[in-house]
Amino acid sequence: MMESSETRMTLDLLDRSLLSTFRFNWRTAILLLIVVALIFTRLWDLGNRSYSHDESTHAWEAWKLVTGQRYVHDPVYHGPFLYHLTAFVYFLL
């Protein structure tokens, strides 16, 4: 049975190393530098910053779930999925 050229090309692609398909050039270096700078500026001195109103509301509602209090829906805020997901992350940490 003969292999088609498409199947052979797919197998060749899967046999190659991931790094061999990645080309590092100036554009990639600049993009990587921008991403690293953005992450650094977002996380730098994070412990000394205060929460915004929305962040504090999300943190408080999720913390109540983690500590065993029930979720009570308030139509002013988000639905339960956001708070349960945040509480799950608190549980993991």
N, CA, C and O atoms as CSV, one atom per row, in Angstrom:
chain,resi,resn,atom,element,x,y,z
A,1,MET,N,N,0.855,-1.178,0.000
A,1,MET,CA,C,0.000,0.000,0.000
A,1,MET,C,C,0.895,1.233,0.000
A,1,MET,O,O,1.835,1.322,0.790
A,2,MET,N,N,0.614,2.152,-0.856
A,2,MET,CA,C,1.435,3.353,-0.976
A,2,MET,C,C,0.877,4.460,-0.088
A,2,MET,O,O,-0.336,4.623,0.040
A,3,GLU,N,N,1.785,5.213,0.519
A,3,GLU,CA,C,1.370,6.353,1.328
A,3,GLU,C,C,1.167,7.558,0.428
A,3,GLU,O,O,1.913,7.770,-0.528
A,4,SER,N,N,0.167,8.328,0.740
A,4,SER,CA,C,-0.026,9.554,-0.034
A,4,SER,C,C,1.001,10.591,0.422
A,4,SER,O,O,1.555,10.490,1.517
A,5,SER,N,N,1.244,11.572,-0.418
A,5,SER,CA,C,2.228,12.601,-0.066
A,5,SER,C,C,1.746,13.435,1.122
A,5,SER,O,O,2.558,13.943,1.896
A,6,GLU,N,N,0.427,13.577,1.267
A,6,GLU,CA,C,-0.112,14.338,2.397
A,6,GLU,C,C,0.161,13.611,3.708
A,6,GLU,O,O,0.549,14.241,4.691
A,7,THR,N,N,-0.035,12.301,3.738
A,7,THR,CA,C,0.235,11.518,4.939
A,7,THR,C,C,1.714,11.559,5.270
A,7,THR,O,O,2.082,11.687,6.438
A,8,ARG,N,N,2.564,11.453,4.268
A,8,ARG,CA,C,4.002,11.466,4.490
A,8,ARG,C,C,4.435,12.830,5.037
A,8,ARG,O,O,5.293,12.897,5.917
A,9,MET,N,N,3.839,13.933,4.516
A,9,MET,CA,C,4.188,15.265,4.984
A,9,MET,C,C,3.772,15.442,6.441
A,9,MET,O,O,4.505,16.046,7.225
A,10,THR,N,N,2.603,14.920,6.810
A,10,THR,CA,C,2.129,15.018,8.184
A,10,THR,C,C,3.047,14.251,9.117
A,10,THR,O,O,3.382,14.741,10.195
A,11,LEU,N,N,3.457,13.062,8.721
A,11,LEU,CA,C,4.363,12.283,9.554
A,11,LEU,C,C,5.708,12.980,9.692
A,11,LEU,O,O,6.295,12.978,10.774
A,12,ASP,N,N,6.203,13.574,8.615
A,12,ASP,CA,C,7.465,14.296,8.693
A,12,ASP,C,C,7.356,15.481,9.649
A,12,ASP,O,O,8.288,15.754,10.405
A,13,LEU,N,N,6.246,16.173,9.620
A,13,LEU,CA,C,6.043,17.314,10.505
A,13,LEU,C,C,6.004,16.863,11.963
A,13,LEU,O,O,6.547,17.541,12.835
A,14,LEU,N,N,5.370,15.729,12.231
A,14,LEU,CA,C,5.284,15.233,13.600
A,14,LEU,C,C,6.610,14.670,14.091
A,14,LEU,O,O,6.859,14.643,15.296
A,15,ASP,N,N,7.455,14.226,13.185
A,15,ASP,CA,C,8.753,13.685,13.573
A,15,ASP,C,C,9.764,14.781,13.894
A,15,ASP,O,O,10.761,14.527,14.571
A,16,ARG,N,N,9.516,15.985,13.417
A,16,ARG,CA,C,10.456,17.077,13.654
A,16,ARG,C,C,10.312,17.630,15.065
A,16,ARG,O,O,9.244,17.557,15.674
A,17,SER,N,N,11.392,18.175,15.564
A,17,SER,CA,C,11.383,18.830,16.863
A,17,SER,C,C,10.585,20.122,16.772
A,17,SER,O,O,10.569,20.782,15.734
A,18,LEU,N,N,9.930,20.472,17.856
A,18,LEU,CA,C,9.155,21.707,17.883
A,18,LEU,C,C,10.062,22.919,17.694
A,18,LEU,O,O,9.678,23.893,17.047
A,19,LEU,N,N,11.256,22.858,18.255
A,19,LEU,CA,C,12.178,23.983,18.128
A,19,LEU,C,C,12.702,24.143,16.710
A,19,LEU,O,O,13.101,25.240,16.320
A,20,SER,N,N,12.706,23.069,15.936
A,20,SER,CA,C,13.189,23.199,14.563
A,20,SER,C,C,12.181,23.937,13.680
A,20,SER,O,O,12.562,24.501,12.655
A,21,THR,N,N,10.909,23.940,14.060
A,21,THR,CA,C,9.905,24.668,13.284
A,21,THR,C,C,9.807,26.125,13.724
A,21,THR,O,O,9.230,26.949,13.015
A,22,PHE,N,N,10.364,26.446,14.885
A,22,PHE,CA,C,10.326,27.805,15.418
A,22,PHE,C,C,11.525,28.579,14.888
A,22,PHE,O,O,12.670,28.154,15.043
A,23,ARG,N,N,11.254,29.703,14.271
A,23,ARG,CA,C,12.335,30.527,13.731
A,23,ARG,C,C,12.487,31.766,14.599
A,23,ARG,O,O,11.557,32.560,14.746
A,24,PHE,N,N,13.656,31.914,15.161
A,24,PHE,CA,C,13.939,33.063,16.015
A,24,PHE,C,C,14.575,34.154,15.167
A,24,PHE,O,O,15.671,33.980,14.633
A,25,ASN,N,N,13.876,35.285,15.048
A,25,ASN,CA,C,14.401,36.413,14.290
A,25,ASN,C,C,14.165,37.687,15.103
A,25,ASN,O,O,13.703,37.622,16.242
A,26,TRP,N,N,14.479,38.829,14.523
A,26,TRP,CA,C,14.333,40.090,15.243
A,26,TRP,C,C,12.882,40.381,15.613
A,26,TRP,O,O,12.610,40.909,16.692
A,27,ARG,N,N,11.974,40.048,14.747
A,27,ARG,CA,C,10.554,40.292,15.037
A,27,ARG,C,C,10.109,39.468,16.244
A,27,ARG,O,O,9.405,39.970,17.120
A,28,THR,N,N,10.518,38.215,16.284
A,28,THR,CA,C,10.182,37.347,17.410
A,28,THR,C,C,10.836,37.851,18.690
A,28,THR,O,O,10.212,37.833,19.752
A,29,ALA,N,N,12.081,38.297,18.603
A,29,ALA,CA,C,12.787,38.806,19.777
A,29,ALA,C,C,12.110,40.052,20.330
A,29,ALA,O,O,11.967,40.191,21.545
A,30,ILE,N,N,11.694,40.954,19.459
A,30,ILE,CA,C,11.019,42.176,19.908
A,30,ILE,C,C,9.669,41.840,20.529
A,30,ILE,O,O,9.309,42.403,21.563
A,31,LEU,N,N,8.923,40.937,19.916
A,31,LEU,CA,C,7.633,40.525,20.465
A,31,LEU,C,C,7.807,39.865,21.830
A,31,LEU,O,O,7.043,40.142,22.754
A,32,LEU,N,N,8.791,39.009,21.959
A,32,LEU,CA,C,9.063,38.349,23.234
A,32,LEU,C,C,9.464,39.368,24.295
A,32,LEU,O,O,9.044,39.261,25.447
A,33,LEU,N,N,10.266,40.344,23.918
A,33,LEU,CA,C,10.678,41.392,24.845
A,33,LEU,C,C,9.479,42.222,25.309
A,33,LEU,O,O,9.391,42.575,26.484
A,34,ILE,N,N,8.569,42.531,24.407
A,34,ILE,CA,C,7.366,43.287,24.773
A,34,ILE,C,C,6.498,42.485,25.736
A,34,ILE,O,O,5.991,43.034,26.714
A,35,VAL,N,N,6.323,41.200,25.474
A,35,VAL,CA,C,5.503,40.355,26.353
A,35,VAL,C,C,6.124,40.265,27.741
A,35,VAL,O,O,5.414,40.365,28.742
A,36,VAL,N,N,7.432,40.078,27.814
A,36,VAL,CA,C,8.114,40.009,29.114
A,36,VAL,C,C,7.983,41.340,29.852
A,36,VAL,O,O,7.742,41.355,31.059
A,37,ALA,N,N,8.139,42.453,29.141
A,37,ALA,CA,C,8.003,43.772,29.768
A,37,ALA,C,C,6.580,43.994,30.278
A,37,ALA,O,O,6.393,44.552,31.359
A,38,LEU,N,N,5.584,43.567,29.517
A,38,LEU,CA,C,4.193,43.727,29.949
A,38,LEU,C,C,3.891,42.889,31.184
A,38,LEU,O,O,3.218,43.355,32.104
A,39,ILE,N,N,4.380,41.666,31.208
A,39,ILE,CA,C,4.171,40.810,32.381
A,39,ILE,C,C,4.868,41.404,33.596
A,39,ILE,O,O,4.302,41.430,34.688
A,40,PHE,N,N,6.099,41.880,33.410
A,40,PHE,CA,C,6.847,42.472,34.518
A,40,PHE,C,C,6.139,43.700,35.078
A,40,PHE,O,O,5.995,43.829,36.294
A,41,THR,N,N,5.699,44.600,34.209
A,41,THR,CA,C,5.045,45.815,34.698
A,41,THR,C,C,3.686,45.525,35.332
A,41,THR,O,O,3.232,46.284,36.188
A,42,ARG,N,N,3.040,44.451,34.929
A,42,ARG,CA,C,1.753,44.094,35.537
A,42,ARG,C,C,1.940,43.484,36.923
A,42,ARG,O,O,1.136,43.730,37.822
A,43,LEU,N,N,2.991,42.694,37.102
A,43,LEU,CA,C,3.178,41.977,38.358
A,43,LEU,C,C,4.102,42.685,39.346
A,43,LEU,O,O,4.112,42.333,40.525
A,44,TRP,N,N,4.872,43.665,38.901
A,44,TRP,CA,C,5.814,44.352,39.774
A,44,TRP,C,C,5.076,45.118,40.864
A,44,TRP,O,O,4.133,45.857,40.580
A,45,ASP,N,N,5.497,44.947,42.090
A,45,ASP,CA,C,4.957,45.662,43.247
A,45,ASP,C,C,3.459,45.418,43.434
A,45,ASP,O,O,2.738,46.284,43.929
A,46,LEU,N,N,3.012,44.257,43.042
A,46,LEU,CA,C,1.586,43.944,43.104
A,46,LEU,C,C,1.073,43.886,44.540
A,46,LEU,O,O,-0.087,44.205,44.799
A,47,GLY,N,N,1.934,43.479,45.475
A,47,GLY,CA,C,1.516,43.368,46.867
A,47,GLY,C,C,1.207,44.698,47.530
A,47,GLY,O,O,0.500,44.729,48.537
A,48,ASN,N,N,1.714,45.787,46.995
A,48,ASN,CA,C,1.486,47.103,47.595
A,48,ASN,C,C,0.354,47.878,46.941
A,48,ASN,O,O,0.084,49.014,47.330
A,49,ARG,N,N,-0.299,47.303,45.978
A,49,ARG,CA,C,-1.401,47.988,45.300
A,49,ARG,C,C,-2.727,47.571,45.929
A,49,ARG,O,O,-2.890,46.436,46.377
A,50,SER,N,N,-3.651,48.495,45.952
A,50,SER,CA,C,-4.966,48.159,46.501
A,50,SER,C,C,-5.864,47.611,45.391
A,50,SER,O,O,-5.647,47.872,44.207
A,51,TYR,N,N,-6.865,46.855,45.799
A,51,TYR,CA,C,-7.834,46.321,44.847
A,51,TYR,C,C,-8.739,47.433,44.331
A,51,TYR,O,O,-9.000,48.407,45.037
A,52,SER,N,N,-9.209,47.286,43.112
A,52,SER,CA,C,-10.260,48.178,42.629
A,52,SER,C,C,-11.588,47.684,43.209
A,52,SER,O,O,-11.639,46.636,43.852
A,53,HIS,N,N,-12.641,48.431,42.981
A,53,HIS,CA,C,-13.944,48.052,43.541
A,53,HIS,C,C,-14.378,46.670,43.046
A,53,HIS,O,O,-14.805,45.831,43.840
A,54,ASP,N,N,-14.269,46.433,41.736
A,54,ASP,CA,C,-14.687,45.144,41.183
A,54,ASP,C,C,-13.818,44.005,41.703
A,54,ASP,O,O,-14.329,42.941,42.054
A,55,GLU,N,N,-12.514,44.224,41.752
A,55,GLU,CA,C,-11.612,43.172,42.232
A,55,GLU,C,C,-11.900,42.824,43.685
A,55,GLU,O,O,-11.871,41.651,44.059
A,56,SER,N,N,-12.177,43.824,44.500
A,56,SER,CA,C,-12.454,43.544,45.907
A,56,SER,C,C,-13.776,42.800,46.068
A,56,SER,O,O,-13.896,41.928,46.929
A,57,THR,N,N,-14.760,43.136,45.251
A,57,THR,CA,C,-16.041,42.425,45.307
A,57,THR,C,C,-15.862,40.965,44.910
A,57,THR,O,O,-16.392,40.070,45.568
A,58,HIS,N,N,-15.115,40.725,43.834
A,58,HIS,CA,C,-14.881,39.349,43.392
A,58,HIS,C,C,-14.102,38.571,44.442
A,58,HIS,O,O,-14.427,37.418,44.728
A,59,ALA,N,N,-13.083,39.186,45.016
A,59,ALA,CA,C,-12.272,38.508,46.032
A,59,ALA,C,C,-13.106,38.198,47.274
A,59,ALA,O,O,-12.996,37.109,47.837
A,60,TRP,N,N,-13.930,39.136,47.700
A,60,TRP,CA,C,-14.736,38.936,48.902
A,60,TRP,C,C,-15.772,37.822,48.709
A,60,TRP,O,O,-15.918,36.954,49.569
A,61,GLU,N,N,-16.478,37.849,47.595
A,61,GLU,CA,C,-17.486,36.813,47.347
A,61,GLU,C,C,-16.839,35.436,47.219
A,61,GLU,O,O,-17.384,34.451,47.717
A,62,ALA,N,N,-15.691,35.357,46.564
A,62,ALA,CA,C,-14.999,34.071,46.431
A,62,ALA,C,C,-14.470,33.609,47.783
A,62,ALA,O,O,-14.516,32.418,48.094
A,63,TRP,N,N,-13.968,34.539,48.587
A,63,TRP,CA,C,-13.446,34.174,49.904
A,63,TRP,C,C,-14.565,33.632,50.798
A,63,TRP,O,O,-14.345,32.700,51.572
A,64,LYS,N,N,-15.746,34.207,50.694
A,64,LYS,CA,C,-16.876,33.692,51.469
A,64,LYS,C,C,-17.184,32.252,51.071
A,64,LYS,O,O,-17.515,31.434,51.929
A,65,LEU,N,N,-17.081,31.933,49.787
A,65,LEU,CA,C,-17.318,30.553,49.352
A,65,LEU,C,C,-16.253,29.614,49.894
A,65,LEU,O,O,-16.566,28.502,50.318
A,66,VAL,N,N,-14.997,30.049,49.885
A,66,VAL,CA,C,-13.902,29.208,50.363
A,66,VAL,C,C,-14.045,28.932,51.850
A,66,VAL,O,O,-13.722,27.836,52.309
A,67,THR,N,N,-14.523,29.904,52.606
A,67,THR,CA,C,-14.649,29.733,54.054
A,67,THR,C,C,-15.953,29.056,54.460
A,67,THR,O,O,-16.264,28.978,55.649
A,68,GLY,N,N,-16.717,28.568,53.487
A,68,GLY,CA,C,-17.893,27.767,53.805
A,68,GLY,C,C,-19.206,28.521,53.836
A,68,GLY,O,O,-20.242,27.922,54.125
A,69,GLN,N,N,-19.200,29.792,53.553
A,69,GLN,CA,C,-20.450,30.540,53.517
A,69,GLN,C,C,-21.137,30.304,52.182
A,69,GLN,O,O,-20.480,30.024,51.179
A,70,ARG,N,N,-22.429,30.415,52.173
A,70,ARG,CA,C,-23.190,30.162,50.947
A,70,ARG,C,C,-23.150,31.361,50.024
A,70,ARG,O,O,-22.959,32.497,50.461
A,71,TYR,N,N,-23.332,31.092,48.736
A,71,TYR,CA,C,-23.430,32.160,47.738
A,71,TYR,C,C,-24.868,32.653,47.698
A,71,TYR,O,O,-25.799,31.859,47.562
A,72,VAL,N,N,-25.046,33.945,47.817
A,72,VAL,CA,C,-26.364,34.566,47.707
A,72,VAL,C,C,-26.317,35.484,46.494
A,72,VAL,O,O,-25.525,36.425,46.444
A,73,HIS,N,N,-27.167,35.203,45.526
A,73,HIS,CA,C,-27.135,35.975,44.281
A,73,HIS,C,C,-27.633,37.394,44.500
A,73,HIS,O,O,-28.676,37.625,45.113
A,74,ASP,N,N,-26.864,38.326,43.986
A,74,ASP,CA,C,-27.250,39.731,43.992
A,74,ASP,C,C,-27.229,40.186,42.535
A,74,ASP,O,O,-26.173,40.145,41.904
A,75,PRO,N,N,-28.353,40.615,41.985
A,75,PRO,CA,C,-28.395,40.946,40.559
A,75,PRO,C,C,-27.494,42.118,40.163
A,75,PRO,O,O,-27.289,42.355,38.972
A,76,VAL,N,N,-26.962,42.841,41.122
A,76,VAL,CA,C,-26.058,43.944,40.811
A,76,VAL,C,C,-24.704,43.409,40.347
A,76,VAL,O,O,-24.030,44.042,39.535
A,77,TYR,N,N,-24.307,42.243,40.863
A,77,TYR,CA,C,-22.995,41.680,40.562
A,77,TYR,C,C,-23.119,40.553,39.546
A,77,TYR,O,O,-24.195,40.304,39.003
A,78,HIS,N,N,-22.007,39.881,39.299
A,78,HIS,CA,C,-21.978,38.779,38.339
A,78,HIS,C,C,-22.722,37.565,38.877
A,78,HIS,O,O,-23.123,37.520,40.040
A,79,GLY,N,N,-22.896,36.580,37.997
A,79,GLY,CA,C,-23.513,35.330,38.396
A,79,GLY,C,C,-22.543,34.468,39.189
A,79,GLY,O,O,-21.404,34.871,39.424
A,80,PRO,N,N,-22.982,33.287,39.603
A,80,PRO,CA,C,-22.181,32.460,40.504
A,80,PRO,C,C,-20.929,31.847,39.874
A,80,PRO,O,O,-19.988,31.514,40.594
A,81,PHE,N,N,-20.895,31.689,38.549
A,81,PHE,CA,C,-19.756,31.001,37.933
A,81,PHE,C,C,-18.443,31.715,38.220
A,81,PHE,O,O,-17.454,31.060,38.549
A,82,LEU,N,N,-18.406,33.024,38.107
A,82,LEU,CA,C,-17.179,33.791,38.336
A,82,LEU,C,C,-16.675,33.592,39.759
A,82,LEU,O,O,-15.480,33.380,39.965
A,83,TYR,N,N,-17.557,33.657,40.731
A,83,TYR,CA,C,-17.145,33.540,42.127
A,83,TYR,C,C,-16.732,32.110,42.468
A,83,TYR,O,O,-15.784,31.902,43.225
A,84,HIS,N,N,-17.432,31.132,41.915
A,84,HIS,CA,C,-17.044,29.747,42.167
A,84,HIS,C,C,-15.702,29.422,41.518
A,84,HIS,O,O,-14.893,28.700,42.101
A,85,LEU,N,N,-15.463,29.939,40.337
A,85,LEU,CA,C,-14.178,29.713,39.674
A,85,LEU,C,C,-13.043,30.380,40.453
A,85,LEU,O,O,-11.979,29.785,40.623
A,86,THR,N,N,-13.256,31.591,40.921
A,86,THR,CA,C,-12.246,32.279,41.726
A,86,THR,C,C,-12.024,31.549,43.043
A,86,THR,O,O,-10.887,31.437,43.501
A,87,ALA,N,N,-13.090,31.054,43.656
A,87,ALA,CA,C,-12.956,30.292,44.897
A,87,ALA,C,C,-12.171,29.009,44.663
A,87,ALA,O,O,-11.400,28.591,45.526
A,88,PHE,N,N,-12.355,28.383,43.515
A,88,PHE,CA,C,-11.593,27.182,43.185
A,88,PHE,C,C,-10.103,27.497,43.086
A,88,PHE,O,O,-9.271,26.714,43.544
A,89,VAL,N,N,-9.765,28.632,42.494
A,89,VAL,CA,C,-8.355,29.041,42.412
A,89,VAL,C,C,-7.812,29.311,43.810
A,89,VAL,O,O,-6.677,28.936,44.103
A,90,TYR,N,N,-8.593,29.950,44.683
A,90,TYR,CA,C,-8.167,30.155,46.069
A,90,TYR,C,C,-7.913,28.813,46.740
A,90,TYR,O,O,-6.935,28.651,47.470
A,91,PHE,N,N,-8.794,27.855,46.492
A,91,PHE,CA,C,-8.642,26.524,47.074
A,91,PHE,C,C,-7.342,25.874,46.609
A,91,PHE,O,O,-6.654,25.226,47.399
A,92,LEU,N,N,-7.004,26.043,45.335
A,92,LEU,CA,C,-5.770,25.459,44.806
A,92,LEU,C,C,-4.529,26.112,45.399
A,92,LEU,O,O,-3.511,25.450,45.598
A,93,LEU,N,N,-4.612,27.399,45.680
A,93,LEU,CA,C,-3.457,28.102,46.246
A,93,LEU,C,C,-3.338,27.817,47.711
A,93,LEU,O,O,-2.425,28.321,48.366
